[in-house]
Amino acid sequence: CKEAFTEDEKRYIIEKTPNYRKSNKISWKGLSSDMKKIFNRRHSNNKIKNYWNANQRRQKKKNSKLTVPFLLNDENEANGEKKSSASIKNDGRIP
């Protein structure tokens, strides 16, 4: 199928792909076959895999952007300190 994924297909890939994982490998063929039965549209195994991997990278990048500032704030607050960005040394270390 040359068409883009529908929102329902995207949601299905994100939610159901972990169910197709066996021995740390994902059965893209099984997922593709089941999607054909459910949505009556055939997408290649590679197209599904590319969507899944791109989504995983986006999620990882999104989570890493959120985590770093919170970790710095939690560490400083746990020590009873309030650090401003002005107190960060040029080498990136907090005094």
Residue pairs with C-beta under 8 A, 6 or more apart in sequence:
1 41
1 42
1 43
1 44
1 47
3 41
5 13
5 43
5 51
6 39
8 39
9 35
9 39
9 41
9 43
10 51
10 55
12 35
12 38
12 39
13 31
13 35
13 48
13 51
13 52
13 55
14 52
14 55
16 31
16 34
17 26
17 31
17 52
20 26
20 27
20 28
20 30
20 31
21 27
26 49
26 52
28 45
28 46
28 48
28 49
29 45
31 45
31 48
32 42
32 43
32 44
32 45
32 48
35 41
35 42
35 43
35 48
36 42
72 83
72 94
76 82
76 83
76 94
83 94
87 94
87 95
88 94
88 95
89 95
